[in-house]
Amino acid sequence: MKHAILTAALAAGVAMPVAASATDLEVTHWWTSGGEAAAVKVLADNFNETGNNWVDSAIAGSGSTANPIIISRILGGNPMGATQMNTGRDAEELIKAGLMLDLTDLAEKENWREKIRPAKLLEACEYDGRIYCVPINIHSWQWMWLNRHVFEDNGIPVPTNWQELVDAAPALQEAGVIPLATGQPWQVDGIRNVMQVAIGGVDNYLAVNGDKDPDAVMSDENRAIWEAFAQARDMVDDAYSGRDWNVATNMVIQGDAAAQIMGDWAQGEFAQAGQEAGVDYDCLPGLGNNPVLDTGGDAFYFPKTNDEEITAAQLELASMLVSPETQVEFNLVKGSLPVRGDVDLEAANACMKKGLEILANPDNVLPSTEQLLDSDTQGQITDLALEFFSSDMTVDEALEQQQSIIEQAM
């Protein structure tokens, strides 16, 4: 595989840079599960091949845990050499403060605008026409993962959409299987986020989050989202709170749970467990209802430094991250989709191919909520979702609170 990928890189006319001298570069990220760790190793190995040294600095937990630590270090004058963050507006204040390295010259030299797709990914890295981050993959929350054997062994048809899972839930519970696995607050919030498109549809999603239309919040389409979210809270186990996402994924893999709504990074865990898509597990984009992808994902930012050697190593890493070699090898392990459209993904499995087919149609690609809503509005919606999921709040009450939040959104 390594030889084939390198051949593809050379065929694309991209040479992997080689550093003149070794430089240690601390890289922070929150990729700590089995599948994620394997993907990080790809990046570290490829960077080390440039003659530099990847100094791994993993932060346990999700982005909501890691981001405050990352931002605090940069603001406190103790920056890392590079850091993973979500593609979106998380680093906007740091960029405004002049604390992030401007990558525009490198991006223009390597023609990122022509190679990175969809264009929204690179646009999310821009501020005042300058580029400050490197998108490395396309991750989408818009997936539901199913253990096929759980249904087949209990004589239950394998669901092809959300409603069919809801209909199967009583039989699953009778068989001692948790219908829906979830965990920490961000996972619960993710379920509702997925339902915004999968249940409410694209037009409603853009009207509420993009146009910030308070009337759209009170629509039948938006009501259906909260009704589905109410169904979900009746399908989880009592011990879900605090559970790591990969533990929830493993519950599906082991057959303790039937399904999980989780981003395509879950696919890395199935791969690590030796599971085969379409045989052991199924993946339903858009919960089987609206097969679209939001254009979230991961990006790397590079805090500005006065050390010329560190800056040179930062640019080496930035270049490497978008190289054909790294894009293929990393994303095959991570379970995500590449940001380049000119790489060979013949080795992709059934779920990745579904994602690529969806991505091929620009009408199926949506901006993520991180790209549409500021962090304050995101936080308010998250708080509402968590309160709803852990209580007996009614759909009407949730709609009224959401409308108030959207009316004040920036």
Salt bridges, closest charged atoms under 4 A:
GLU26 OE2 - ARG73 NH1 2.82
ASP45 OD2 - LYS41 NZ 2.69
GLU49 OE2 - LYS2 NZ 3.59
ASP56 OD1 - HIS29 NE2 2.83
GLU92 OE1 - ARG89 NE 3.39
GLU92 OE2 - LYS96 NZ 3.70
GLU93 OE2 - LYS96 NZ 3.72
ASP102 OD2 - ARG130 NE 2.85
GLU126 OE2 - ARG113 NH1 2.73
GLU152 OE2 - ARG148 NH2 3.09
GLU152 OE1 - HIS149 ND1 3.77
ASP237 OD2 - ARG243 NH2 2.66
ASP264 OD1 - HIS139 ND1 2.27
ASP280 OD1 - HIS149 NE2 2.83
ASP282 OD2 - ARG148 NH1 2.63
ASP298 OD2 - HIS139 NE2 3.69
GLU325 OE2 - LYS2 NZ 3.72
GLU329 OE1 - LYS2 NZ 3.40
ASP342 OD2 - ARG340 NH2 2.71
ASP396 OD1 - ARG223 NH2 2.64
